[in-house]
Amino acid sequence: MGFEVPPVEKQPSAGAFAIGKGNSALLRRIDACLDELVGSDWHRRMMARYGFSDSDIDRIV
């Protein structure tokens, strides 16, 4: 389902997403997926390409 964003509102950055405040099931699922991803070996290798170290990632895990 898509919707129009009025021109007066700032467009989201690439890769951004939003979850409706009332959709707690979707929020819990996304949080669970992020918990699995952030800090994983794949995530660390990907972020290293952009100059982030393991210690940088450890601060958010």
C-alpha distance matrix in Angstrom:
0.0 3.8 6.9 10.5 13.1 16.4 19.2 21.3 19.0 19.6 17.1 16.5 18.9 18.2 17.1 16.0 13.1 12.6 12.5 12.5 16.2 16.1 14.5 17.9 17.5 14.9 17.1 20.1 18.8 17.9 21.3 23.0 21.7 22.8 26.1 26.7 25.9 27.5 31.2 31.1 33.4 30.6 29.2 32.8 33.5 30.4 31.2 34.9 34.0 32.9 36.1 35.1 37.7 37.6 39.0 36.1 33.6 35.9 35.5 31.8 32.1
3.8 0.0 3.7 7.0 9.6 13.0 15.5 17.8 15.7 16.4 13.8 13.7 16.4 16.0 15.6 14.4 12.1 11.9 12.8 13.0 16.7 17.4 16.2 19.6 19.7 16.8 18.4 21.8 20.6 19.1 22.3 24.4 23.0 23.5 27.0 27.8 26.5 27.8 31.5 31.6 33.8 30.9 29.2 32.6 33.3 29.9 30.4 34.1 33.0 31.6 34.8 34.0 36.9 37.2 38.4 35.3 33.2 35.7 35.0 31.5 32.2
6.9 3.7 0.0 3.8 6.5 9.6 12.5 14.6 12.9 14.2 12.2 13.0 16.2 16.6 16.8 15.0 12.9 12.1 13.3 12.9 16.3 17.3 17.0 20.4 21.2 18.5 19.6 23.2 22.6 21.0 23.8 26.3 25.1 25.2 28.7 29.9 28.6 29.4 33.1 33.7 35.9 33.1 31.1 34.3 35.1 31.7 31.8 35.5 34.4 32.7 35.7 35.0 38.0 38.5 39.4 36.1 34.2 36.7 35.7 32.2 33.3
10.5 7.0 3.8 0.0 3.8 6.3 9.0 11.5 10.4 12.0 10.4 12.3 15.5 16.4 17.4 15.6 14.3 13.8 15.7 15.4 18.4 19.9 19.9 23.3 24.4 21.6 22.3 26.0 25.5 23.5 26.1 28.9 27.6 27.3 30.8 32.1 30.5 31.0 34.6 35.4 37.5 34.6 32.4 35.4 36.1 32.6 32.5 36.0 34.7 32.7 35.8 35.3 38.5 39.3 40.1 36.6 35.1 37.8 36.5 33.2 34.7
13.1 9.6 6.5 3.8 0.0 3.8 6.3 8.2 6.6 8.3 7.4 9.7 13.2 14.8 16.1 14.0 13.2 12.6 15.0 14.9 17.5 19.7 20.0 23.0 24.6 21.7 21.8 25.5 25.5 23.1 25.3 28.3 27.2 26.4 29.8 31.4 29.6 29.7 33.2 34.3 36.5 33.7 31.3 34.0 34.9 31.3 30.8 34.3 33.1 30.8 33.7 33.2 36.4 37.4 37.9 34.3 33.1 35.7 34.2 31.1 32.9
16.4 13.0 9.6 6.3 3.8 0.0 3.8 5.4 5.6 8.5 9.0 12.0 15.4 17.5 19.2 17.0 16.6 15.8 18.1 17.7 19.8 22.1 22.9 25.9 27.7 25.1 24.9 28.7 28.9 26.5 28.5 31.7 30.6 29.6 33.0 34.8 33.0 32.8 36.2 37.5 39.6 37.0 34.4 36.9 37.8 34.3 33.5 36.8 35.6 33.1 35.8 35.4 38.8 39.9 40.2 36.6 35.6 38.2 36.5 33.5 35.6
19.2 15.5 12.5 9.0 6.3 3.8 0.0 3.8 5.4 7.4 8.2 11.9 14.7 16.8 19.3 17.5 17.8 17.7 20.5 20.6 22.7 25.2 25.8 28.6 30.4 27.6 27.2 30.9 31.0 28.3 30.1 33.4 32.1 30.8 34.1 35.9 33.7 33.3 36.6 38.0 39.8 37.1 34.4 36.7 37.4 33.8 32.9 36.0 34.6 31.9 34.6 34.6 38.1 39.6 39.8 36.1 35.5 38.3 36.5 33.8 36.1
21.3 17.8 14.6 11.5 8.2 5.4 3.8 0.0 3.8 6.6 9.1 12.4 15.3 18.1 20.4 18.1 18.5 17.9 20.6 20.4 21.9 24.7 25.8 28.3 30.6 28.0 27.1 30.8 31.4 28.7 30.0 33.5 32.6 31.0 34.1 36.2 34.2 33.4 36.6 38.3 40.3 37.9 34.9 37.0 38.1 34.5 33.2 36.3 35.2 32.3 34.6 34.4 37.8 39.3 39.2 35.4 35.0 37.7 35.5 33.0 35.5
19.0 15.7 12.9 10.4 6.6 5.6 5.4 3.8 0.0 3.8 6.3 9.1 12.2 15.2 17.1 14.6 14.9 14.2 17.0 17.2 18.7 21.7 22.5 24.9 27.1 24.5 23.4 27.2 27.7 24.9 26.2 29.7 28.8 27.2 30.3 32.4 30.5 29.7 32.9 34.7 36.8 34.4 31.5 33.6 34.8 31.4 30.0 33.3 32.3 29.5 31.8 31.4 34.7 36.0 35.9 32.2 31.6 34.1 32.1 29.4 31.8
19.6 16.4 14.2 12.0 8.3 8.5 7.4 6.6 3.8 0.0 3.8 6.4 8.9 12.1 14.4 12.1 13.2 13.4 16.8 17.7 19.3 22.5 22.9 25.0 27.0 24.0 22.8 26.4 26.7 23.6 24.8 28.2 27.0 25.1 28.3 30.3 28.0 27.1 30.2 31.9 33.9 31.5 28.4 30.5 31.5 28.0 26.6 29.8 28.8 25.8 28.2 27.9 31.3 32.7 32.8 29.0 28.5 31.3 29.3 26.8 29.3
17.1 13.8 12.2 10.4 7.4 9.0 8.2 9.1 6.3 3.8 0.0 3.8 6.5 9.0 11.4 9.6 10.9 11.8 15.4 16.8 19.0 22.0 21.8 24.0 25.5 22.3 21.4 24.9 24.8 21.6 23.2 26.4 24.8 23.2 26.6 28.2 25.8 25.3 28.5 29.9 31.6 29.0 26.2 28.5 29.3 25.7 24.7 28.0 26.7 24.1 26.8 26.6 30.1 31.5 31.9 28.2 27.4 30.4 28.8 26.1 28.3
16.5 13.7 13.0 12.3 9.7 12.0 11.9 12.4 9.1 6.4 3.8 0.0 3.8 6.5 8.1 5.9 7.6 9.1 12.9 15.0 17.1 20.2 19.6 21.4 22.8 19.4 18.3 21.7 21.5 18.2 19.7 22.8 21.2 19.4 22.8 24.4 22.0 21.5 24.7 26.1 28.0 25.5 22.6 25.0 25.9 22.4 21.5 24.8 23.9 21.3 24.0 23.5 26.9 28.0 28.5 24.9 23.9 26.8 25.4 22.5 24.6
18.9 16.4 16.2 15.5 13.2 15.4 14.7 15.3 12.2 8.9 6.5 3.8 0.0 3.8 6.1 5.4 8.7 11.2 15.0 17.6 19.7 22.8 21.8 23.1 24.2 20.8 19.5 22.5 22.0 18.4 19.7 22.6 20.6 18.5 21.8 23.2 20.4 19.6 22.6 23.9 25.5 22.9 20.0 22.1 22.9 19.3 18.2 21.5 20.3 17.7 20.5 20.3 23.8 25.2 25.9 22.3 21.4 24.6 23.4 20.8 22.9
18.2 16.0 16.6 16.4 14.8 17.5 16.8 18.1 15.2 12.1 9.0 6.5 3.8 0.0 3.8 5.5 8.8 12.1 15.7 18.7 21.1 23.9 22.3 23.7 24.2 20.5 19.7 22.4 21.3 17.7 19.4 21.8 19.3 17.6 21.1 21.9 18.8 18.6 21.5 22.3 23.6 20.6 18.2 20.5 20.8 17.1 16.7 20.0 18.4 16.4 19.7 19.6 23.1 24.4 25.7 22.3 21.1 24.4 23.9 21.2 22.9
17.1 15.6 16.8 17.4 16.1 19.2 19.3 20.4 17.1 14.4 11.4 8.1 6.1 3.8 0.0 3.8 6.6 10.3 13.5 16.8 19.2 21.8 19.8 20.8 21.0 17.4 16.6 19.1 17.7 14.1 15.9 18.2 15.6 14.0 17.6 18.3 15.4 15.5 18.6 19.3 20.8 17.9 15.5 18.3 18.8 15.3 15.2 18.7 17.7 16.0 19.2 18.6 21.7 22.5 24.0 20.7 19.0 22.2 21.9 18.9 20.1
16.0 14.4 15.0 15.6 14.0 17.0 17.5 18.1 14.6 12.1 9.6 5.9 5.4 5.5 3.8 0.0 3.8 7.1 10.5 13.7 15.9 18.7 17.2 18.3 19.0 15.5 14.3 17.3 16.6 13.0 14.6 17.4 15.5 13.7 17.3 18.7 16.3 16.0 19.4 20.5 22.6 20.1 17.3 20.1 21.2 17.9 17.2 20.9 20.3 18.3 21.1 20.0 23.0 23.7 24.6 21.2 19.5 22.4 21.5 18.3 19.8
13.1 12.1 12.9 14.3 13.2 16.6 17.8 18.5 14.9 13.2 10.9 7.6 8.7 8.8 6.6 3.8 0.0 3.8 6.9 10.2 12.7 15.2 13.6 15.0 15.7 12.2 11.4 14.7 14.0 10.8 12.9 15.8 14.3 13.2 16.7 18.2 16.5 16.7 20.4 21.3 23.8 21.4 18.9 21.9 23.3 20.1 19.8 23.6 23.3 21.5 24.2 22.8 25.5 25.7 26.6 23.4 21.3 23.8 23.0 19.5 20.5
12.6 11.9 12.1 13.8 12.6 15.8 17.7 17.9 14.2 13.4 11.8 9.1 11.2 12.1 10.3 7.1 3.8 0.0 3.8 6.7 9.1 11.7 10.6 12.3 13.7 10.6 9.6 13.3 13.5 10.8 12.7 15.9 15.2 14.4 17.5 19.5 18.4 18.5 22.2 23.4 26.2 24.1 21.5 24.5 26.2 23.3 22.7 26.5 26.5 24.6 27.0 25.4 27.9 27.8 28.3 25.2 23.1 25.2 24.0 20.4 21.5
12.5 12.8 13.3 15.7 15.0 18.1 20.5 20.6 17.0 16.8 15.4 12.9 15.0 15.7 13.5 10.5 6.9 3.8 0.0 3.8 6.2 8.3 6.8 8.7 10.2 7.5 6.8 10.6 11.1 9.4 11.3 14.3 14.3 14.1 16.9 19.0 18.6 19.0 22.7 23.8 26.9 25.1 22.7 25.8 27.8 25.2 24.7 28.5 28.9 27.2 29.5 27.4 29.6 29.1 29.6 26.8 24.4 25.9 24.9 21.2 21.7
12.5 13.0 12.9 15.4 14.9 17.7 20.6 20.4 17.2 17.7 16.8 15.0 17.6 18.7 16.8 13.7 10.2 6.7 3.8 0.0 3.8 5.4 5.4 8.2 10.4 8.8 8.5 12.1 13.2 12.4 14.0 16.9 17.4 17.5 19.9 22.1 22.1 22.5 26.1 27.3 30.5 28.8 26.4 29.5 31.5 28.9 28.4 32.2 32.6 30.8 33.0 31.0 33.1 32.5 32.8 30.0 27.7 29.1 27.8 24.1 24.7
16.2 16.7 16.3 18.4 17.5 19.8 22.7 21.9 18.7 19.3 19.0 17.1 19.7 21.1 19.2 15.9 12.7 9.1 6.2 3.8 0.0 3.8 5.6 7.1 10.4 9.9 8.6 11.7 13.9 13.3 13.9 17.0 18.3 18.0 19.8 22.6 22.9 22.9 26.4 27.9 31.3 30.0 27.4 30.2 32.6 30.3 29.4 33.2 33.9 32.0 33.8 31.5 33.4 32.6 32.5 29.8 27.6 28.6 27.0 23.5 24.1
16.1 17.4 17.3 19.9 19.7 22.1 25.2 24.7 21.7 22.5 22.0 20.2 22.8 23.9 21.8 18.7 15.2 11.7 8.3 5.4 3.8 0.0 3.8 5.8 8.7 9.3 9.2 11.6 13.7 14.1 15.0 17.5 19.0 19.5 21.1 23.5 24.3 24.7 28.2 29.4 32.9 31.6 29.4 32.3 34.7 32.5 32.0 35.7 36.5 34.8 36.7 34.3 36.0 35.0 35.0 32.6 30.1 30.9 29.6 26.0 26.1
14.5 16.2 17.0 19.9 20.0 22.9 25.8 25.8 22.5 22.9 21.8 19.6 21.8 22.3 19.8 17.2 13.6 10.6 6.8 5.4 5.6 3.8 0.0 3.8 5.6 5.6 6.4 8.9 10.3 11.0 12.5 14.5 15.8 16.8 18.5 20.5 21.4 22.3 25.8 26.6 30.0 28.7 26.7 29.8 32.1 29.9 29.7 33.4 34.2 32.9 34.9 32.5 34.1 33.0 33.4 31.1 28.3 29.2 28.3 24.6 24.4
17.9 19.6 20.4 23.3 23.0 25.9 28.6 28.3 24.9 25.0 24.0 21.4 23.1 23.7 20.8 18.3 15.0 12.3 8.7 8.2 7.1 5.8 3.8 0.0 3.8 5.5 4.9 6.1 8.6 9.9 10.3 12.2 14.2 15.2 16.2 18.5 19.8 20.6 23.8 24.8 28.4 27.5 25.5 28.4 31.0 29.2 28.8 32.5 33.6 32.4 34.1 31.4 32.7 31.2 31.4 29.4 26.6 27.0 26.2 22.5 22.0
17.5 19.7 21.2 24.4 24.6 27.7 30.4 30.6 27.1 27.0 25.5 22.8 24.2 24.2 21.0 19.0 15.7 13.7 10.2 10.4 10.4 8.7 5.6 3.8 0.0 3.8 5.4 5.2 6.3 8.7 9.9 10.7 12.5 14.4 15.4 17.0 18.6 20.0 23.2 23.6 27.1 26.1 24.6 27.8 30.1 28.4 28.6 32.1 33.2 32.4 34.3 31.6 32.8 31.0 31.7 29.9 26.8 27.2 26.9 23.3 22.2
14.9 16.8 18.5 21.6 21.7 25.1 27.6 28.0 24.5 24.0 22.3 19.4 20.8 20.5 17.4 15.5 12.2 10.6 7.5 8.8 9.9 9.3 5.6 5.5 3.8 0.0 3.8 5.5 5.1 6.1 8.5 9.8 10.6 12.2 14.1 15.6 16.5 18.0 21.5 21.8 25.1 23.7 22.1 25.4 27.5 25.5 25.8 29.4 30.2 29.4 31.5 29.1 30.5 29.1 30.0 28.0 24.8 25.8 25.6 21.8 21.0
17.1 18.4 19.6 22.3 21.8 24.9 27.2 27.1 23.4 22.8 21.4 18.3 19.5 19.7 16.6 14.3 11.4 9.6 6.8 8.5 8.6 9.2 6.4 4.9 5.4 3.8 0.0 3.8 5.5 5.2 6.1 8.6 9.9 10.5 12.1 14.4 15.2 16.0 19.4 20.3 23.8 22.7 20.7 23.7 26.1 24.3 24.0 27.6 28.7 27.6 29.4 26.7 28.1 26.7 27.2 25.1 22.2 23.0 22.4 18.6 18.1
20.1 21.8 23.2 26.0 25.5 28.7 30.9 30.8 27.2 26.4 24.9 21.7 22.5 22.4 19.1 17.3 14.7 13.3 10.6 12.1 11.7 11.6 8.9 6.1 5.2 5.5 3.8 0.0 3.8 5.6 5.1 6.1 8.7 9.9 10.4 12.6 14.3 15.3 18.3 19.1 22.7 22.1 20.3 23.2 25.8 24.5 24.3 27.8 29.2 28.4 30.0 27.0 27.9 26.1 26.6 25.0 21.8 22.1 21.9 18.3 17.0
18.8 20.6 22.6 25.5 25.5 28.9 31.0 31.4 27.7 26.7 24.8 21.5 22.0 21.3 17.7 16.6 14.0 13.5 11.1 13.2 13.9 13.7 10.3 8.6 6.3 5.1 5.5 3.8 0.0 3.8 5.4 5.1 6.3 8.7 9.8 10.9 12.5 14.3 17.5 17.5 20.9 19.9 18.6 21.8 24.0 22.6 23.0 26.5 27.7 27.3 29.1 26.4 27.4 25.6 26.6 25.1 21.7 22.3 22.6 19.0 17.5
17.9 19.1 21.0 23.5 23.1 26.5 28.3 28.7 24.9 23.6 21.6 18.2 18.4 17.7 14.1 13.0 10.8 10.8 9.4 12.4 13.3 14.1 11.0 9.9 8.7 6.1 5.2 5.6 3.8 0.0 3.8 5.4 5.1 6.1 8.5 10.0 10.5 11.9 15.4 15.8 19.1 17.8 16.0 19.3 21.5 19.7 19.9 23.5 24.5 23.8 25.8 23.2 24.5 23.1 24.2 22.3 19.0 20.1 20.3 16.5 15.5
21.3 22.3 23.8 26.1 25.3 28.5 30.1 30.0 26.2 24.8 23.2 19.7 19.7 19.4 15.9 14.6 12.9 12.7 11.3 14.0 13.9 15.0 12.5 10.3 9.9 8.5 6.1 5.1 5.4 3.8 0.0 3.8 5.5 5.1 6.1 8.7 9.8 10.3 13.5 14.6 18.2 17.6 15.5 18.3 21.0 19.7 19.3 22.7 24.3 23.5 24.9 22.0 22.9 21.1 21.8 20.1 16.9 17.4 17.4 13.7 12.5
23.0 24.4 26.3 28.9 28.3 31.7 33.4 33.5 29.7 28.2 26.4 22.8 22.6 21.8 18.2 17.4 15.8 15.9 14.3 16.9 17.0 17.5 14.5 12.2 10.7 9.8 8.6 6.1 5.1 5.4 3.8 0.0 3.8 5.5 5.0 6.5 8.8 10.3 13.0 13.2 16.8 16.5 15.1 17.9 20.5 19.7 19.9 23.1 24.8 24.5 25.9 22.9 23.4 21.2 22.2 21.1 17.5 17.7 18.4 15.0 12.9
21.7 23.0 25.1 27.6 27.2 30.6 32.1 32.6 28.8 27.0 24.8 21.2 20.6 19.3 15.6 15.5 14.3 15.2 14.3 17.4 18.3 19.0 15.8 14.2 12.5 10.6 9.9 8.7 6.3 5.1 5.5 3.8 0.0 3.8 5.4 5.2 6.3 8.7 11.8 11.3 14.6 13.6 12.5 15.7 17.9 16.8 17.4 20.6 22.0 22.0 23.7 21.1 21.8 19.9 21.5 20.2 16.6 17.5 18.6 15.1 13.3
22.8 23.5 25.2 27.3 26.4 29.6 30.8 31.0 27.2 25.1 23.2 19.4 18.5 17.6 14.0 13.7 13.2 14.4 14.1 17.5 18.0 19.5 16.8 15.2 14.4 12.2 10.5 9.9 8.7 6.1 5.1 5.5 3.8 0.0 3.8 5.3 4.9 5.8 9.3 9.9 13.4 12.6 10.4 13.4 16.0 14.7 14.7 18.0 19.6 19.1 20.6 17.8 18.7 17.0 18.3 16.7 13.2 14.4 15.1 11.6 10.2
26.1 27.0 28.7 30.8 29.8 33.0 34.1 34.1 30.3 28.3 26.6 22.8 21.8 21.1 17.6 17.3 16.7 17.5 16.9 19.9 19.8 21.1 18.5 16.2 15.4 14.1 12.1 10.4 9.8 8.5 6.1 5.0 5.4 3.8 0.0 3.8 5.6 5.8 8.1 9.0 12.8 13.1 11.3 13.5 16.5 16.1 15.9 18.8 20.9 20.7 21.6 18.4 18.5 16.2 17.2 16.3 12.7 12.8 13.8 10.6 8.2
26.7 27.8 29.9 32.1 31.4 34.8 35.9 36.2 32.4 30.3 28.2 24.4 23.2 21.9 18.3 18.7 18.2 19.5 19.0 22.1 22.6 23.5 20.5 18.5 17.0 15.6 14.4 12.6 10.9 10.0 8.7 6.5 5.2 5.3 3.8 0.0 3.8 6.1 7.7 6.9 10.4 10.6 9.8 12.4 14.8 14.8 15.4 18.0 20.0 20.5 21.6 18.6 18.6 16.1 17.9 17.4 13.6 13.9 15.8 13.0 10.2
25.9 26.5 28.6 30.5 29.6 33.0 33.7 34.2 30.5 28.0 25.8 22.0 20.4 18.8 15.4 16.3 16.5 18.4 18.6 22.1 22.9 24.3 21.4 19.8 18.6 16.5 15.2 14.3 12.5 10.5 9.8 8.8 6.3 4.9 5.6 3.8 0.0 3.8 6.2 5.4 8.6 7.8 6.5 9.5 11.8 11.2 11.9 14.7 16.5 16.9 18.3 15.6 16.0 14.1 16.3 15.2 11.5 12.9 14.8 12.0 10.0
27.5 27.8 29.4 31.0 29.7 32.8 33.3 33.4 29.7 27.1 25.3 21.5 19.6 18.6 15.5 16.0 16.7 18.5 19.0 22.5 22.9 24.7 22.3 20.6 20.0 18.0 16.0 15.3 14.3 11.9 10.3 10.3 8.7 5.8 5.8 6.1 3.8 0.0 3.8 5.6 8.8 8.8 6.0 8.1 11.2 10.7 10.1 13.0 15.2 15.1 15.9 12.8 13.2 11.3 12.9 11.7 8.0 9.4 11.0 8.3 6.7
31.2 31.5 33.1 34.6 33.2 36.2 36.6 36.6 32.9 30.2 28.5 24.7 22.6 21.5 18.6 19.4 20.4 22.2 22.7 26.1 26.4 28.2 25.8 23.8 23.2 21.5 19.4 18.3 17.5 15.4 13.5 13.0 11.8 9.3 8.1 7.7 6.2 3.8 0.0 3.8 6.6 8.1 5.9 6.1 9.7 10.5 9.8 11.6 14.5 14.9 15.0 11.7 11.0 8.4 10.3 10.1 6.4 7.1 9.8 8.3 6.1
31.1 31.6 33.7 35.4 34.3 37.5 38.0 38.3 34.7 31.9 29.9 26.1 23.9 22.3 19.3 20.5 21.3 23.4 23.8 27.3 27.9 29.4 26.6 24.8 23.6 21.8 20.3 19.1 17.5 15.8 14.6 13.2 11.3 9.9 9.0 6.9 5.4 5.6 3.8 0.0 3.8 5.4 5.1 6.2 8.7 9.9 10.6 12.2 14.7 15.8 16.4 13.6 12.9 10.4 13.1 13.2 9.7 10.5 13.5 12.1 9.6
33.4 33.8 35.9 37.5 36.5 39.6 39.8 40.3 36.8 33.9 31.6 28.0 25.5 23.6 20.8 22.6 23.8 26.2 26.9 30.5 31.3 32.9 30.0 28.4 27.1 25.1 23.8 22.7 20.9 19.1 18.2 16.8 14.6 13.4 12.8 10.4 8.6 8.8 6.6 3.8 0.0 3.8 5.5 5.1 6.2 8.6 10.0 10.5 12.9 14.9 15.2 13.1 12.1 9.9 13.3 13.8 10.9 12.0 15.4 14.6 12.5
30.6 30.9 33.1 34.6 33.7 37.0 37.1 37.9 34.4 31.5 29.0 25.5 22.9 20.6 17.9 20.1 21.4 24.1 25.1 28.8 30.0 31.6 28.7 27.5 26.1 23.7 22.7 22.1 19.9 17.8 17.6 16.5 13.6 12.6 13.1 10.6 7.8 8.8 8.1 5.4 3.8 0.0 3.8 5.5 5.2 6.2 8.6 9.9 11.3 13.3 14.6 13.0 13.1 11.8 15.3 14.9 12.1 14.1 16.9 15.6 14.0
29.2 29.2 31.1 32.4 31.3 34.4 34.4 34.9 31.5 28.4 26.2 22.6 20.0 18.2 15.5 17.3 18.9 21.5 22.7 26.4 27.4 29.4 26.7 25.5 24.6 22.1 20.7 20.3 18.6 16.0 15.5 15.1 12.5 10.4 11.3 9.8 6.5 6.0 5.9 5.1 5.5 3.8 0.0 3.8 5.5 5.1 6.1 8.5 10.2 11.2 12.5 10.4 11.0 10.0 13.0 11.9 9.0 11.5 13.8 12.3 11.3
32.8 32.6 34.3 35.4 34.0 36.9 36.7 37.0 33.6 30.5 28.5 25.0 22.1 20.5 18.3 20.1 21.9 24.5 25.8 29.5 30.2 32.3 29.8 28.4 27.8 25.4 23.7 23.2 21.8 19.3 18.3 17.9 15.7 13.4 13.5 12.4 9.5 8.1 6.1 6.2 5.1 5.5 3.8 0.0 3.8 5.5 5.2 6.0 8.9 10.1 10.3 8.0 7.7 6.6 10.0 9.7 7.3 9.7 12.5 12.0 11.2
33.5 33.3 35.1 36.1 34.9 37.8 37.4 38.1 34.8 31.5 29.3 25.9 22.9 20.8 18.8 21.2 23.3 26.2 27.8 31.5 32.6 34.7 32.1 31.0 30.1 27.5 26.1 25.8 24.0 21.5 21.0 20.5 17.9 16.0 16.5 14.8 11.8 11.2 9.7 8.7 6.2 5.2 5.5 3.8 0.0 3.8 5.6 5.2 6.8 9.4 10.1 9.2 9.3 9.2 12.8 12.5 10.8 13.4 16.1 15.6 15.0
30.4 29.9 31.7 32.6 31.3 34.3 33.8 34.5 31.4 28.0 25.7 22.4 19.3 17.1 15.3 17.9 20.1 23.3 25.2 28.9 30.3 32.5 29.9 29.2 28.4 25.5 24.3 24.5 22.6 19.7 19.7 19.7 16.8 14.7 16.1 14.8 11.2 10.7 10.5 9.9 8.6 6.2 5.1 5.5 3.8 0.0 3.8 5.5 5.6 7.4 9.5 8.9 10.5 11.1 14.3 12.9 11.2 14.4 16.5 15.4 15.4
31.2 30.4 31.8 32.5 30.8 33.5 32.9 33.2 30.0 26.6 24.7 21.5 18.2 16.7 15.2 17.2 19.8 22.7 24.7 28.4 29.4 32.0 29.7 28.8 28.6 25.8 24.0 24.3 23.0 19.9 19.3 19.9 17.4 14.7 15.9 15.4 11.9 10.1 9.8 10.6 10.0 8.6 6.1 5.2 5.6 3.8 0.0 3.8 5.3 5.3 6.7 5.4 7.6 8.9 11.5 9.5 8.4 12.0 13.5 12.8 13.5
34.9 34.1 35.5 36.0 34.3 36.8 36.0 36.3 33.3 29.8 28.0 24.8 21.5 20.0 18.7 20.9 23.6 26.5 28.5 32.2 33.2 35.7 33.4 32.5 32.1 29.4 27.6 27.8 26.5 23.5 22.7 23.1 20.6 18.0 18.8 18.0 14.7 13.0 11.6 12.2 10.5 9.9 8.5 6.0 5.2 5.5 3.8 0.0 3.8 5.3 5.0 4.8 6.0 8.0 10.9 9.8 9.7 12.8 14.6 14.9 15.4
34.0 33.0 34.4 34.7 33.1 35.6 34.6 35.2 32.3 28.8 26.7 23.9 20.3 18.4 17.7 20.3 23.3 26.5 28.9 32.6 33.9 36.5 34.2 33.6 33.2 30.2 28.7 29.2 27.7 24.5 24.3 24.8 22.0 19.6 20.9 20.0 16.5 15.2 14.5 14.7 12.9 11.3 10.2 8.9 6.8 5.6 5.3 3.8 0.0 3.8 5.6 7.4 9.4 11.8 14.5 13.0 12.9 16.3 17.9 17.7 18.5
32.9 31.6 32.7 32.7 30.8 33.1 31.9 32.3 29.5 25.8 24.1 21.3 17.7 16.4 16.0 18.3 21.5 24.6 27.2 30.8 32.0 34.8 32.9 32.4 32.4 29.4 27.6 28.4 27.3 23.8 23.5 24.5 22.0 19.1 20.7 20.5 16.9 15.1 14.9 15.8 14.9 13.3 11.2 10.1 9.4 7.4 5.3 5.3 3.8 0.0 3.8 5.8 9.1 12.0 13.9 11.6 12.0 15.6 16.4 16.2 17.7
36.1 34.8 35.7 35.8 33.7 35.8 34.6 34.6 31.8 28.2 26.8 24.0 20.5 19.7 19.2 21.1 24.2 27.0 29.5 33.0 33.8 36.7 34.9 34.1 34.3 31.5 29.4 30.0 29.1 25.8 24.9 25.9 23.7 20.6 21.6 21.6 18.3 15.9 15.0 16.4 15.2 14.6 12.5 10.3 10.1 9.5 6.7 5.0 5.6 3.8 0.0 3.8 6.5 10.0 11.4 9.5 11.0 14.2 14.9 15.6 17.3
35.1 34.0 35.0 35.3 33.2 35.4 34.6 34.4 31.4 27.9 26.6 23.5 20.3 19.6 18.6 20.0 22.8 25.4 27.4 31.0 31.5 34.3 32.5 31.4 31.6 29.1 26.7 27.0 26.4 23.2 22.0 22.9 21.1 17.8 18.4 18.6 15.6 12.8 11.7 13.6 13.1 13.0 10.4 8.0 9.2 8.9 5.4 4.8 7.4 5.8 3.8 0.0 3.8 6.9 8.1 6.0 7.2 10.4 11.2 11.9 13.5
37.7 36.9 38.0 38.5 36.4 38.8 38.1 37.8 34.7 31.3 30.1 26.9 23.8 23.1 21.7 23.0 25.5 27.9 29.6 33.1 33.4 36.0 34.1 32.7 32.8 30.5 28.1 27.9 27.4 24.5 22.9 23.4 21.8 18.7 18.5 18.6 16.0 13.2 11.0 12.9 12.1 13.1 11.0 7.7 9.3 10.5 7.6 6.0 9.4 9.1 6.5 3.8 0.0 3.8 5.3 5.1 6.6 8.7 10.3 11.9 12.8
37.6 37.2 38.5 39.3 37.4 39.9 39.6 39.3 36.0 32.7 31.5 28.0 25.2 24.4 22.5 23.7 25.7 27.8 29.1 32.5 32.6 35.0 33.0 31.2 31.0 29.1 26.7 26.1 25.6 23.1 21.1 21.2 19.9 17.0 16.2 16.1 14.1 11.3 8.4 10.4 9.9 11.8 10.0 6.6 9.2 11.1 8.9 8.0 11.8 12.0 10.0 6.9 3.8 0.0 3.8 5.4 5.1 6.0 8.8 10.4 10.3
39.0 38.4 39.4 40.1 37.9 40.2 39.8 39.2 35.9 32.8 31.9 28.5 25.9 25.7 24.0 24.6 26.6 28.3 29.6 32.8 32.5 35.0 33.4 31.4 31.7 30.0 27.2 26.6 26.6 24.2 21.8 22.2 21.5 18.3 17.2 17.9 16.3 12.9 10.3 13.1 13.3 15.3 13.0 10.0 12.8 14.3 11.5 10.9 14.5 13.9 11.4 8.1 5.3 3.8 0.0 3.8 5.4 4.9 6.5 9.3 9.9
36.1 35.3 36.1 36.6 34.3 36.6 36.1 35.4 32.2 29.0 28.2 24.9 22.3 22.3 20.7 21.2 23.4 25.2 26.8 30.0 29.8 32.6 31.1 29.4 29.9 28.0 25.1 25.0 25.1 22.3 20.1 21.1 20.2 16.7 16.3 17.4 15.2 11.7 10.1 13.2 13.8 14.9 11.9 9.7 12.5 12.9 9.5 9.8 13.0 11.6 9.5 6.0 5.1 5.4 3.8 0.0 3.8 5.5 5.6 7.5 9.4
33.6 33.2 34.2 35.1 33.1 35.6 35.5 35.0 31.6 28.5 27.4 23.9 21.4 21.1 19.0 19.5 21.3 23.1 24.4 27.7 27.6 30.1 28.3 26.6 26.8 24.8 22.2 21.8 21.7 19.0 16.9 17.5 16.6 13.2 12.7 13.6 11.5 8.0 6.4 9.7 10.9 12.1 9.0 7.3 10.8 11.2 8.4 9.7 12.9 12.0 11.0 7.2 6.6 5.1 5.4 3.8 0.0 3.8 5.3 5.6 6.4
35.9 35.7 36.7 37.8 35.7 38.2 38.3 37.7 34.1 31.3 30.4 26.8 24.6 24.4 22.2 22.4 23.8 25.2 25.9 29.1 28.6 30.9 29.2 27.0 27.2 25.8 23.0 22.1 22.3 20.1 17.4 17.7 17.5 14.4 12.8 13.9 12.9 9.4 7.1 10.5 12.0 14.1 11.5 9.7 13.4 14.4 12.0 12.8 16.3 15.6 14.2 10.4 8.7 6.0 4.9 5.5 3.8 0.0 3.8 5.4 5.1
35.5 35.0 35.7 36.5 34.2 36.5 36.5 35.5 32.1 29.3 28.8 25.4 23.4 23.9 21.9 21.5 23.0 24.0 24.9 27.8 27.0 29.6 28.3 26.2 26.9 25.6 22.4 21.9 22.6 20.3 17.4 18.4 18.6 15.1 13.8 15.8 14.8 11.0 9.8 13.5 15.4 16.9 13.8 12.5 16.1 16.5 13.5 14.6 17.9 16.4 14.9 11.2 10.3 8.8 6.5 5.6 5.3 3.8 0.0 3.8 5.8
31.8 31.5 32.2 33.2 31.1 33.5 33.8 33.0 29.4 26.8 26.1 22.5 20.8 21.2 18.9 18.3 19.5 20.4 21.2 24.1 23.5 26.0 24.6 22.5 23.3 21.8 18.6 18.3 19.0 16.5 13.7 15.0 15.1 11.6 10.6 13.0 12.0 8.3 8.3 12.1 14.6 15.6 12.3 12.0 15.6 15.4 12.8 14.9 17.7 16.2 15.6 11.9 11.9 10.4 9.3 7.5 5.6 5.4 3.8 0.0 3.8
32.1 32.2 33.3 34.7 32.9 35.6 36.1 35.5 31.8 29.3 28.3 24.6 22.9 22.9 20.1 19.8 20.5 21.5 21.7 24.7 24.1 26.1 24.4 22.0 22.2 21.0 18.1 17.0 17.5 15.5 12.5 12.9 13.3 10.2 8.2 10.2 10.0 6.7 6.1 9.6 12.5 14.0 11.3 11.2 15.0 15.4 13.5 15.4 18.5 17.7 17.3 13.5 12.8 10.3 9.9 9.4 6.4 5.1 5.8 3.8 0.0
